Amino acid sequence: MRVGIQISGRGSNMQALVAACATADFPADVALVISNDPSAAGLEWAAERGIKTAAISHKGMEREAHERLMDAALVEAGVELVCNAGYMRVLTPWFVDKWHDKLINIHPSLLPSFPGLDTHVRALEKGVRWHGCTVHYVRAPVDEGPIIAQAVVPVVAQDTPDALAARVLKAEHELYPIALKLVASGAAPVVDERVMLAEGVVPYSVCHPGVAS
Ligand code: GAR
């Protein structure tokens, strides 16, 4: 499956997906890394590795007009599945519908808890004992959509938002390739707005080492 990765910044999740796609028998290839920010560090990282990149600034553009340009670049690159990896633009229903069930996102919380921004600060404020990340199919409401996979990390005493973010990010880098593999191999179809894992597939979640049995 030809994958397009949408980024807005450093692109560490994109790097994890690129690494996974380079492994033997992985069912996806990265056809394009695309950003709404021409200065996104991840673009340079990808270009240096010979991956096709594109940058289309959203500045001064209507949201949908910008998305139509992003969409045209994805289509031109032959992309079949779009992975948002730190893509920080809210998507219009037009884009979300165009890529229905062909658009996935990673979010740094255990959805449906903590949609939106500043998830680690809010998790600490609420005093949750477990936090994590979610890969889900994208629907028009922000951070909603059928859940493909989740990873769990503990919240520990004296945690800071930065320490918690780093722990979650490590889990993100493990989780996103697993979720992409499920989707690209056809093992995670959406039925009645839930992901029904194919028979025999163990629903995957990862725990912070030392916490999981
Ligand atoms: C990641 O933590 C990702 O989950 C989050 O932004 C970070 C991007 O890091 N995404 C969102 O908050 C989307 N709402 P990266 O550029 O190093 O992958």
Residues whose N, C-alpha, C, O or C-beta is under 5 A from the ligand:
A	BS01	GAR	G9 R10 G11 S12 N13 M14 A85 G86 Y87 I106 H107 P108 G116
